[in-house]
Amino acid sequence: MRKLYVCSTSSDCISKVNLDLFVEEEKIYLDKKNLKKIGPHGIYVYENKLITANSYDNSISIVDMDNYETESYFIGMHCNDLSVYDNKAYVICGDCDDIIVFDLEKKHIVEAIPCGNLPHSIYICKRKNLIVVANMNSDSVTVIDCAPKGSIKNLRVGAYPTKALITPDGNYILVCESNIGMDNKGSISIISLKNYNVLYNIPVGNSPVDMYCNERYCFISNFGDGTVSILDINNYKEIKKIKIGGMPRGILEDEKYLYVGDNYNNLLFRIDKLTENKKAISIGGEPTGMTLL
């Protein structure tokens, strides 16, 4: 029975969603004593634990999924997102422009790797052993070789990139260029990993903020116009736009459905990919990062 875990940033909790019944089973609170604001923003599954990057208290939380016991560790200012590689959490800090490397076995910080200004997302491709970080305020993507003392490249991209990832075949970087606050719509750039040239730039909706990619399609949440764009990444075009309203943020897919969090109405949408039928349930405040398990 698969579960979806969703960070609710303003509610300081993780919502556990039963996907078979499509109901929220429970809320996992990161501060059970309610002494401070946590602000979980990004989430990752590591062994039998959930790890969240917390924007408000500048920490990561490590949650044991058997009993929901939680450990918290200070990382750096404004933690936006994280990923895990070789038993180390790579956490981006938006206010200090660093990737903080935290050893999950020894429970301490081992390294700080500089990136661009206001990093917003991090993605680690284990197939290529590469890290990609989208830096909103420097209009760039940082690409880092995971090998010891590996190379670091900074690629200039479009305005206010909110997400960057590597396609499943390991050949391309996709960059979500949000153009937040500008008159023109956002776009998805396709960058070759062979020479780092931009091959295609595909217009999508207003202020795209998150995306999820499989072998054929890329799904984008357009925060500014309440839609989800579906791109055919092999033919380099948008093939469909689905209206859901609100302010779509986090997005994931499984075999049949898309799951999209609505930051404005605090809803989680389930969208049938074939029929486009939609169902929504209430969830915690400001659903952002999400992961399937």
C-alpha positions in Angstrom: 0.0 0.0 0.0 1.8 3.1 -1.2 1.9 6.4 0.7 2.4 9.9 -0.3 4.2 12.2 2.2 3.7 15.9 1.8 5.5 18.8 3.6 3.0 21.3 4.9 5.2 24.3 5.4 3.0 26.6 7.4 1.6 23.8 9.5 5.0 22.4 10.5 4.0 18.8 9.7 4.2 16.1 7.1 0.8 14.8 5.8 0.7 11.0 5.3 -1.7 10.2 2.5 -3.1 6.7 1.7 -3.1 6.6 -2.1 -5.5 3.6 -2.3 -8.2 5.4 -0.5 -6.9 8.9 -1.3 -7.3 10.2 2.2 -5.0 11.9 4.7 -4.3 9.2 7.3 -2.5 11.5 9.7 -0.3 14.5 10.3 3.2 13.9 11.5 4.1 17.0 13.5 7.8 17.9 13.6 7.6 19.9 16.8 5.2 18.0 19.1 5.5 20.7 21.9 4.7 23.5 19.4 7.5 25.7 20.7 8.7 27.1 17.4 8.0 27.3 13.7 9.7 24.6 11.6 8.6 25.2 8.0 9.3 21.9 6.2 9.9 22.7 2.6 11.8 19.8 0.9 11.6 16.1 1.7 13.6 12.9 1.0 13.2 9.2 2.0 16.4 7.7 3.4 16.4 4.1 4.6 13.4 4.0 7.1 13.4 7.7 7.7 11.9 10.9 6.3 14.2 13.9 6.1 12.9 17.4 5.7 14.7 20.6 4.9 13.2 23.3 7.1 13.0 26.9 6.0 11.9 28.6 9.2 14.2 27.1 11.8 17.2 26.5 9.5 17.4 22.8 10.2 16.8 19.3 8.9 14.4 16.9 10.7 14.9 13.2 10.6 11.7 11.2 11.3 11.7 7.5 12.1 8.7 6.1 10.1 8.1 3.3 12.7 7.4 5.6 15.6 7.6 9.2 14.3 10.4 10.0 16.7 12.1 13.1 15.3 15.7 14.4 15.5 16.5 17.9 14.5 19.9 19.4 13.4 20.9 23.0 12.6 22.2 23.3 9.1 22.2 26.9 7.9 20.0 29.8 7.0 16.7 29.1 5.2 17.0 25.4 4.2 15.0 25.0 0.9 15.6 21.4 -0.3 17.7 18.3 0.1 18.8 15.1 -1.4 21.0 12.1 -0.2 24.1 10.6 -1.7 26.5 8.1 -0.1 24.9 8.4 3.4 25.2 12.2 3.3 22.4 14.7 3.1 23.1 17.6 0.7 21.0 20.5 1.9 20.7 23.9 0.1 20.6 27.0 2.2 18.9 29.9 0.4 20.3 32.7 2.6 23.9 31.6 2.6 24.2 30.3 -1.0 25.8 27.0 0.0 25.1 23.3 -0.2 25.7 22.0 3.3 26.8 18.3 3.4 25.6 16.5 6.5 26.9 13.0 7.5 23.7 11.0 8.3 25.7 8.3 10.2 28.0 10.6 12.3 25.3 13.3 12.6 27.5 16.3 11.8 28.3 18.8 9.0 31.3 17.8 7.0 31.4 20.3 4.2 30.0 23.5 2.7 30.0 23.7 -1.2 29.3 27.1 -2.7 26.6 27.4 -5.3 24.6 30.4 -6.8 22.5 33.0 -5.2 19.3 31.8 -3.5 19.4 28.1 -4.3 15.8 26.8 -4.5 16.1 23.1 -5.5 18.6 20.3 -5.5 18.6 17.1 -7.5 21.2 14.2 -7.4 21.4 11.9 -10.4 23.0 8.7 -9.2 23.3 7.4 -12.7 25.7 10.2 -13.6 26.9 11.0 -10.1 26.0 14.6 -10.6 24.3 17.3 -8.5 22.2 20.0 -10.1 21.0 23.1 -8.1 18.7 25.8 -9.4 19.7 29.3 -8.2 16.9 31.7 -8.3 18.6 35.0 -7.8 21.6 34.4 -10.0 19.7 32.9 -13.0 22.0 29.9 -13.0 22.2 26.2 -12.4 25.2 24.7 -10.5 26.4 21.3 -11.7 28.7 19.4 -9.4 30.6 16.1 -9.9 30.0 14.0 -6.8 33.5 12.6 -6.9 35.9 13.9 -4.2 37.1 17.3 -5.3 34.9 17.0 -8.4 34.4 19.8 -10.8 31.8 22.6 -10.3 30.2 24.3 -13.2 27.8 27.3 -13.2 25.5 27.5 -16.2 23.6 30.7 -17.1 19.9 30.0 -17.7 16.6 32.0 -17.9 15.1 34.2 -15.2 14.4 32.9 -11.7 15.0 29.2 -12.1 13.1 27.2 -9.4 13.9 23.6 -10.3 16.5 21.7 -12.2 16.7 17.9 -12.7 18.4 15.4 -15.0 16.3 13.2 -17.3 16.0 9.5 -16.6 18.3 8.6 -19.5 21.0 10.8 -18.0 21.5 12.9 -21.2 19.8 16.2 -20.4 19.2 18.8 -17.7 15.7 20.3 -17.6 15.5 23.7 -16.0 12.2 25.3 -14.9 12.7 29.1 -15.6 9.9 30.7 -13.7 10.1 34.4 -14.8 8.3 35.2 -11.6 7.2 38.8 -11.5 7.6 39.3 -15.2 5.1 39.8 -17.9 6.1 36.8 -20.0 5.3 33.2 -19.2 7.8 30.7 -17.8 9.6 28.0 -19.8 11.5 24.7 -19.6 15.0 24.7 -21.0 16.6 21.4 -22.2 20.4 21.5 -21.8 22.8 18.8 -23.2 25.0 17.2 -20.6 27.6 16.5 -23.3 28.4 20.2 -24.0 26.0 22.1 -21.7 24.4 23.9 -24.6 20.7 24.9 -24.4 19.0 22.8 -27.1 15.4 23.8 -26.7 13.3 26.3 -24.7 9.7 25.4 -24.4 7.1 27.9 -23.1 4.7 26.7 -20.4 2.4 28.6 -18.0 2.7 31.6 -15.6 5.4 31.2 -12.9 6.2 27.5 -13.1 7.8 26.4 -9.9 8.1 22.6 -9.8 8.3 19.7 -12.2 8.5 15.9 -12.4 10.0 14.0 -15.3 9.7 10.4 -16.7 11.1 8.9 -19.8 8.6 10.6 -22.1 6.9 13.5 -20.3 7.6 16.4 -18.0 4.8 17.6 -15.7 5.0 21.3 -14.5 3.1 23.1 -11.9 2.3 26.7 -12.9 2.0 28.6 -9.7 0.8 31.8 -11.3 -2.2 30.6 -13.4 -3.5 27.5 -11.6 -2.5 25.0 -14.3 -0.3 21.9 -14.9 1.6 21.7 -18.2 2.5 18.4 -19.8 5.5 18.4 -22.1 6.5 15.8 -24.6 10.3 16.0 -24.0 11.2 13.9 -27.0 9.3 16.2 -29.4 10.1 19.4 -27.4 6.6 20.8 -27.1 3.7 21.3 -24.6 1.0 18.9 -25.5 -1.6 19.7 -22.8 -2.5 22.1 -20.0 -4.8 21.1 -17.2 -6.6 23.7 -15.2 -6.9 23.1 -11.4 -7.1 26.6 -10.0 -5.3 27.9 -6.9 -1.5 28.0 -6.8 -0.1 24.6 -7.8 3.3 23.9 -6.1 4.7 20.4 -5.5 4.0 17.8 -8.2 4.6 14.0 -8.6 3.2 11.1 -10.6 2.7 7.4 -10.4 1.5 4.9 -12.9 -2.0 6.4 -13.2 -2.2 9.8 -11.5 -0.6 13.1 -11.0 -0.5 14.5 -7.5 -0.4 18.3 -7.2 -0.3 20.5 -4.0 -2.3 23.7 -4.1 -0.6 26.3 -1.8 -3.5 28.7 -1.9 -6.4 26.4 -0.9 -4.3 23.9 1.1 -5.5 21.0 -1.1 -3.9 18.0 -2.6 -5.2 17.1 -6.1 -5.2 13.7 -7.7 -5.5 13.9 -11.5 -6.1 10.9 -13.8 -3.5 11.2 -16.5 -5.8 9.7 -19.2 -9.2 11.2 -18.4 -8.1 14.3 -16.5 -10.7 13.6 -13.8 -9.7 15.4 -10.6 -10.3 14.8 -7.0 -9.0 17.0 -4.1 -8.6 16.5 -0.4 -7.8 19.0 2.3 -4.3 18.9 3.6 -1.9 20.9 5.8 -1.1 24.5 5.1 1.1 25.3 2.1 1.8 21.8 0.7 5.2 21.9 -1.0 7.7 19.1 -1.2 6.4 15.6 -1.5 7.6 12.0 -1.9 6.2 8.6 -2.7 6.9 5.5 -0.7 
